[in-house]
Structure formats: C-alpha cells, structure tokens
Amino acid sequence: MSAKVRKTLTLDPDVVETFGDDTSALSATVNTVLRDEMERRSRRAALAALVASLDAEYGEPDPVEVDRFKRALG
C-alpha cells in the first residue's frame, strides 16, 4: 500500500451523513472520485496535445466542416 497524506476537507453535512461514522468509507470514496478526476484531466490533456499536433501537421480545420460535424453530433 502506498503512503497516505492527511488533508482536511470541508464537506456538506448531508454528504458526511451518508457515510455515517465509517470515515474509511468516506476517505475511500473521496480518493476514488479524485482518481477519476485525475484520469479525466489526463485524457483531456492527451486529447488537447493530439489536436495541437494535428493542427501543426495539417493546419486548422475548416470552420464550415467543424460546424457541420457539430450539427451532426448534436
């Protein structure tokens, strides 16, 4: 198991109440949520890097085509 870091969080009372006295469940849930957010940010950064490299290689996309795809994807 990796080392843990203790931090203080301010949470809404109803959130804390949901977990009751089981602080380990609350810590595990917060850790899971933050890991999911880390992964989301990592994927977003990777996508931004890919788009930047495609822009550098092929140039900016045609705004008319971008609009057409946005409409098609809803």
N, CA and C atoms as an extended XYZ file, in Angstrom:
222
Properties=species:S:1:pos:R:3:atomname:S:1:resname:S:1:resid:I:1 pbc="F F F"
N         0.840       -1.171        0.000 N   MET     1
C         0.000        0.000        0.000 CA  MET     1
C         0.891        1.242        0.000 C   MET     1
N         0.514        2.254       -0.752 N   SER     2
C         1.300        3.480       -0.814 CA  SER     2
C         1.056        4.343        0.414 C   SER     2
N         1.977        5.233        0.665 N   ALA     3
C         1.843        6.144        1.801 CA  ALA     3
C         0.645        7.056        1.576 C   ALA     3
N         0.029        7.440        2.647 N   LYS     4
C        -1.139        8.319        2.583 CA  LYS     4
C        -0.747        9.698        3.082 C   LYS     4
N        -1.463       10.703        2.611 N   VAL     5
C        -1.272       12.077        3.041 CA  VAL     5
C        -2.568       12.543        3.670 C   VAL     5
N        -2.480       13.080        4.850 N   ARG     6
C        -3.685       13.560        5.530 CA  ARG     6
C        -3.937       15.002        5.121 C   ARG     6
N        -5.155       15.277        4.650 N   LYS     7
C        -5.599       16.617        4.283 CA  LYS     7
C        -6.928       16.869        4.966 C   LYS     7
N        -7.265       18.128        5.114 N   THR     8
C        -8.546       18.498        5.695 CA  THR     8
C        -9.474       18.937        4.571 C   THR     8
N       -10.681       18.397        4.561 N   LEU     9
C       -11.693       18.763        3.576 CA  LEU     9
C       -12.893       19.351        4.291 C   LEU     9
N       -13.535       20.287        3.659 N   THR    10
C       -14.791       20.823        4.172 CA  THR    10
C       -15.901       20.269        3.292 C   THR    10
N       -16.783       19.495        3.884 N   LEU    11
C       -17.830       18.803        3.134 CA  LEU    11
C       -19.198       19.232        3.635 C   LEU    11
N       -20.179       19.113        2.772 N   ASP    12
C       -21.554       19.400        3.164 CA  ASP    12
C       -22.031       18.338        4.157 C   ASP    12
N       -22.828       18.749        5.139 N   PRO    13
C       -23.276       17.806        6.173 CA  PRO    13
C       -24.004       16.581        5.622 C   PRO    13
N       -24.810       16.759        4.585 N   ASP    14
C       -25.542       15.616        4.042 CA  ASP    14
C       -24.608       14.591        3.404 C   ASP    14
N       -23.499       15.064        2.856 N   VAL    15
C       -22.516       14.142        2.273 CA  VAL    15
C       -21.894       13.301        3.380 C   VAL    15
N       -21.487       13.951        4.449 N   VAL    16
C       -20.870       13.240        5.571 CA  VAL    16
C       -21.875       12.288        6.211 C   VAL    16
N       -23.103       12.735        6.353 N   GLU    17
C       -24.148       11.911        6.972 CA  GLU    17
C       -24.372       10.611        6.193 C   GLU    17
N       -24.249       10.678        4.893 N   THR    18
C       -24.438        9.492        4.059 CA  THR    18
C       -23.469        8.380        4.439 C   THR    18
N       -22.262        8.754        4.846 N   PHE    19
C       -21.244        7.762        5.178 CA  PHE    19
C       -21.230        7.410        6.661 C   PHE    19
N       -21.983        8.131        7.468 N   GLY    20
C       -22.061        7.824        8.888 CA  GLY    20
C       -20.724        7.928        9.569 C   GLY    20
N       -20.472        7.024       10.489 N   ASP    21
C       -19.237        7.047       11.265 CA  ASP    21
C       -18.083        6.327       10.577 C   ASP    21
N       -18.329        5.759        9.415 N   ASP    22
C       -17.296        4.998        8.711 CA  ASP    22
C       -16.410        5.955        7.910 C   ASP    22
N       -15.420        6.546        8.595 N   THR    23
C       -14.540        7.516        7.924 CA  THR    23
C       -13.697        6.864        6.835 C   THR    23
N       -13.416        5.573        6.962 N   SER    24
C       -12.638        4.911        5.918 CA  SER    24
C       -13.434        4.843        4.625 C   SER    24
N       -14.753        4.658        4.726 N   ALA    25
C       -15.589        4.638        3.520 CA  ALA    25
C       -15.591        6.008        2.861 C   ALA    25
N       -15.654        7.055        3.653 N   LEU    26
C       -15.626        8.415        3.118 CA  LEU    26
C       -14.286        8.680        2.451 C   LEU    26
N       -13.195        8.332        3.111 N   SER    27
C       -11.862        8.543        2.537 CA  SER    27
C       -11.697        7.762        1.238 C   SER    27
N       -12.144        6.517        1.226 N   ALA    28
C       -12.026        5.698        0.019 CA  ALA    28
C       -12.843        6.282       -1.123 C   ALA    28
N       -14.022        6.774       -0.820 N   THR    29
C       -14.872        7.359       -1.852 CA  THR    29
C       -14.265        8.641       -2.406 C   THR    29
N       -13.772        9.502       -1.527 N   VAL    30
C       -13.132       10.746       -1.978 CA  VAL    30
C       -11.914       10.411       -2.826 C   VAL    30
N       -11.129        9.440       -2.406 N   ASN    31
C        -9.949        9.033       -3.157 CA  ASN    31
C       -10.336        8.522       -4.549 C   ASN    31
N       -11.379        7.722       -4.628 N   THR    32
C       -11.848        7.198       -5.912 CA  THR    32
C       -12.314        8.316       -6.825 C   THR    32
N       -13.090        9.236       -6.276 N   VAL    33
C       -13.592       10.363       -7.072 CA  VAL    33
C       -12.431       11.215       -7.589 C   VAL    33
N       -11.457       11.478       -6.732 N   LEU    34
C       -10.317       12.284       -7.161 CA  LEU    34
C        -9.459       11.551       -8.188 C   LEU    34
N        -9.317       10.239       -8.041 N   ARG    35
C        -8.582        9.467       -9.060 CA  ARG    35
C        -9.303        9.522      -10.409 C   ARG    35
N       -10.622        9.397      -10.387 N   ASP    36
C       -11.401        9.513      -11.623 CA  ASP    36
C       -11.187       10.881      -12.272 C   ASP    36
N       -11.158       11.916      -11.455 N   GLU    37
C       -10.925       13.275      -11.965 CA  GLU    37
C        -9.514       13.409      -12.536 C   GLU    37
N        -8.526       12.798      -11.877 N   MET    38
C        -7.159       12.811      -12.403 CA  MET    38
C        -7.106       12.148      -13.777 C   MET    38
N        -7.774       11.016      -13.922 N   GLU    39
C        -7.795       10.318      -15.205 CA  GLU    39
C        -8.492       11.158      -16.270 C   GLU    39
N        -9.603       11.817      -15.902 N   ARG    40
C       -10.328       12.662      -16.854 CA  ARG    40
C        -9.436       13.793      -17.329 C   ARG    40
N        -8.730       14.422      -16.399 N   ARG    41
C        -7.839       15.525      -16.767 CA  ARG    41
C        -6.688       15.042      -17.645 C   ARG    41
N        -6.173       13.865      -17.338 N   SER    42
C        -5.092       13.299      -18.134 CA  SER    42
C        -5.554       13.011      -19.561 C   SER    42
N        -6.747       12.418      -19.697 N   ARG    43
C        -7.292       12.146      -21.030 CA  ARG    43
C        -7.534       13.444      -21.796 C   ARG    43
N        -8.050       14.453      -21.095 N   ARG    44
C        -8.310       15.742      -21.738 CA  ARG    44
C        -7.005       16.384      -22.222 C   ARG    44
N        -5.946       16.308      -21.407 N   ALA    45
C        -4.651       16.861      -21.800 CA  ALA    45
C        -4.082       16.109      -23.000 C   ALA    45
N        -4.237       14.781      -22.995 N   ALA    46
C        -3.750       13.979      -24.126 CA  ALA    46
C        -4.513       14.325      -25.399 C   ALA    46
N        -5.817       14.520      -25.290 N   LEU    47
C        -6.617       14.901      -26.457 CA  LEU    47
C        -6.203       16.273      -26.963 C   LEU    47
N        -5.986       17.222      -26.048 N   ALA    48
C        -5.556       18.567      -26.456 CA  ALA    48
C        -4.209       18.508      -27.164 C   ALA    48
N        -3.297       17.659      -26.675 N   ALA    49
C        -1.994       17.502      -27.323 CA  ALA    49
C        -2.146       16.894      -28.711 C   ALA    49
N        -3.033       15.921      -28.853 N   LEU    50
C        -3.277       15.312      -30.156 CA  LEU    50
C        -3.841       16.334      -31.129 C   LEU    50
N        -4.823       17.109      -30.694 N   VAL    51
C        -5.417       18.128      -31.559 CA  VAL    51
C        -4.360       19.153      -31.966 C   VAL    51
N        -3.515       19.561      -31.024 N   ALA    52
C        -2.456       20.524      -31.339 CA  ALA    52
C        -1.483       19.957      -32.366 C   ALA    52
N        -1.135       18.675      -32.224 N   SER    53
C        -0.213       18.075      -33.194 CA  SER    53
C        -0.864       17.933      -34.567 C   SER    53
N        -2.162       17.622      -34.597 N   LEU    54
C        -2.864       17.545      -35.880 CA  LEU    54
C        -2.965       18.924      -36.526 C   LEU    54
N        -3.232       19.950      -35.712 N   ASP    55
C        -3.269       21.313      -36.231 CA  ASP    55
C        -1.913       21.708      -36.813 C   ASP    55
N        -0.834       21.342      -36.101 N   ALA    56
C         0.509       21.672      -36.577 CA  ALA    56
C         0.833       20.951      -37.880 C   ALA    56
N         0.381       19.709      -37.990 N   GLU    57
C         0.701       18.915      -39.180 CA  GLU    57
C        -0.202       19.245      -40.362 C   GLU    57
N        -1.495       19.462      -40.114 N   TYR    58
C        -2.453       19.613      -41.208 CA  TYR    58
C        -3.090       21.001      -41.282 C   TYR    58
N        -2.827       21.841      -40.296 N   GLY    59
C        -3.427       23.169      -40.263 CA  GLY    59
C        -4.759       23.140      -39.526 C   GLY    59
N        -5.263       24.328      -39.277 N   GLU    60
C        -6.543       24.461      -38.577 CA  GLU    60
C        -7.666       23.845      -39.409 C   GLU    60
N        -8.666       23.264      -38.756 N   PRO    61
C        -9.790       22.683      -39.504 CA  PRO    61
C       -10.660       23.784      -40.120 C   PRO    61
N       -11.323       23.429      -41.185 N   ASP    62
C       -12.236       24.345      -41.871 CA  ASP    62
C       -13.438       24.600      -40.956 C   ASP    62
N       -13.718       25.863      -40.598 N   PRO    63
C       -14.835       26.166      -39.695 CA  PRO    63
C       -16.184       25.655      -40.202 C   PRO    63
N       -16.377       25.618      -41.509 N   VAL    64
C       -17.625       25.108      -42.077 CA  VAL    64
C       -17.764       23.620      -41.786 C   VAL    64
N       -16.662       22.889      -41.919 N   GLU    65
C       -16.682       21.449      -41.626 CA  GLU    65
C       -16.881       21.193      -40.130 C   GLU    65
N       -16.250       21.995      -39.300 N   VAL    66
C       -16.415       21.861      -37.855 CA  VAL    66
C       -17.882       22.059      -37.490 C   VAL    66
N       -18.496       23.092      -38.036 N   ASP    67
C       -19.908       23.362      -37.762 CA  ASP    67
C       -20.789       22.216      -38.247 C   ASP    67
N       -20.480       21.675      -39.407 N   ARG    68
C       -21.260       20.554      -39.952 CA  ARG    68
C       -21.182       19.341      -39.034 C   ARG    68
N       -19.992       19.037      -38.536 N   PHE    69
C       -19.838       17.900      -37.630 CA  PHE    69
C       -20.514       18.155      -36.293 C   PHE    69
N       -20.444       19.391      -35.792 N   LYS    70
C       -21.129       19.708      -34.538 CA  LYS    70
C       -22.637       19.481      -34.668 C   LYS    70
N       -23.190       19.908      -35.782 N   ARG    71
C       -24.634       19.700      -36.003 CA  ARG    71
C       -24.947       18.206      -36.123 C   ARG    71
N       -24.093       17.469      -36.804 N   ALA    72
C       -24.334       16.035      -36.995 CA  ALA    72
C       -24.270       15.272      -35.666 C   ALA    72
N       -23.393       15.725      -34.778 N   LEU    73
C       -23.225       15.026      -33.498 CA  LEU    73
C       -24.195       15.517      -32.431 C   LEU    73
N       -24.923       16.580      -32.757 N   GLY    74
C       -25.980       17.061      -31.865 CA  GLY    74
C       -25.477       17.878      -30.773 C   GLY    74
